[in-house]
């Protein structure tokens, strides 16, 4: 077994795990958005409760952005390690 084959095996496992992780991140984001929206809806115009709800929503989206950045970094890293070329055509602007 060559070194390149073992690296590709590890990358295949990480790629498969990435799909599961994205599902978990998506469910967590949806849950936090629903929770933050619910907290905002029942805040009864209390500035402290509105601020808490806004904070929940802000951190949920920051967490999603960090997760997306980690995904992009890991894809670039895996392409560099495996010797492939970087393909940015899949990114939608």
Phi, psi and omega per residue, in radians:
X1 nan 2.162 -3.110
X2 -1.423 2.865 -3.137
X3 -1.110 -0.654 -3.136
X4 -1.156 -0.623 3.115
X5 -1.175 -0.711 -3.138
X6 -1.185 -0.615 3.080
X7 -1.148 -0.724 3.122
X8 -1.158 -0.597 3.076
X9 -1.132 -0.765 3.130
X10 -1.124 -0.738 3.136
X11 -1.124 -0.616 3.101
X12 -1.151 -0.700 3.120
X13 -1.158 -0.782 3.132
X14 -1.104 -0.672 3.118
X15 -1.118 -0.719 3.118
X16 -1.149 -0.729 3.099
X17 -1.140 -0.567 3.121
X18 -1.044 -0.644 3.095
X19 -1.096 -0.714 3.103
X20 -1.200 -0.697 -3.137
X21 -1.122 -0.701 3.123
X22 -1.122 -0.598 3.077
X23 -1.127 -0.771 3.133
X24 -1.130 -0.741 3.124
X25 -1.100 -0.735 3.122
X26 -1.110 -0.747 3.114
X27 -1.145 -0.722 3.123
X28 -1.122 -0.733 3.112
X29 -1.089 -0.818 3.124
X30 -1.043 -0.767 3.133
X31 -1.092 -0.738 -3.131
X32 -1.230 -0.613 3.092
X33 -1.165 -0.739 3.099
X34 -1.110 -0.774 3.140
X35 -1.109 -0.797 3.123
X36 -1.113 -0.711 3.091
X37 -1.133 -0.691 3.097
X38 -1.133 -0.752 3.122
X39 -1.092 -0.665 3.115
X40 -1.176 -0.696 -3.105
X41 -1.164 -0.585 -3.101
X42 -1.730 0.215 -3.072
X43 -1.218 -0.255 -3.112
X44 0.835 0.773 3.045
X45 1.035 0.394 3.041
X46 -1.413 2.109 -3.094
X47 -1.002 -0.623 -3.141
X48 -1.163 -0.736 3.136
X49 -1.246 -0.630 3.088
X50 -1.134 -0.730 3.122
X51 -1.109 -0.672 3.116
X52 -1.130 -0.750 3.123
X53 -1.132 -0.734 3.106
X54 -1.107 -0.650 3.111
X55 -1.139 -0.709 3.099
X56 -1.060 -0.808 3.141
X57 -1.145 -0.739 -3.134
X58 -1.075 -0.819 -3.116
X59 -1.205 -0.516 3.068
X60 -1.116 -0.781 -3.135
X61 -1.285 -0.563 3.044
X62 -1.133 -0.723 3.095
X63 -1.090 -0.692 3.104
X64 -1.156 -0.683 3.129
X65 -1.169 -0.704 3.102
X66 -1.131 -0.707 3.101
X67 -1.098 -0.729 3.105
X68 -1.121 -0.725 3.104
X69 -1.103 -0.723 3.101
X70 -1.096 -0.687 3.111
X71 -1.082 -0.787 -3.139
X72 -1.127 -0.778 3.136
X73 -1.086 -0.750 -3.141
X74 -1.157 -0.642 3.090
X75 -1.150 -0.747 3.105
X76 -1.118 -0.787 -3.141
X77 -1.063 -0.772 -3.121
X78 -1.164 -0.613 3.096
X79 -1.184 -0.674 3.133
X80 -1.198 -0.747 -3.126
X81 -1.151 -0.735 -3.079
X82 -1.389 -0.101 3.104
X83 1.487 0.144 3.130
X84 -1.412 3.010 3.099
X85 -1.672 2.560 3.109
X86 -1.289 2.313 -3.111
X87 -2.148 1.804 -3.119
X88 -1.633 0.138 -3.106
X89 -1.268 -0.283 -3.130
X90 -1.421 -0.229 -3.135
X91 -1.395 2.215 -3.127
X92 -1.719 2.136 -3.112
X93 -1.712 nan nan
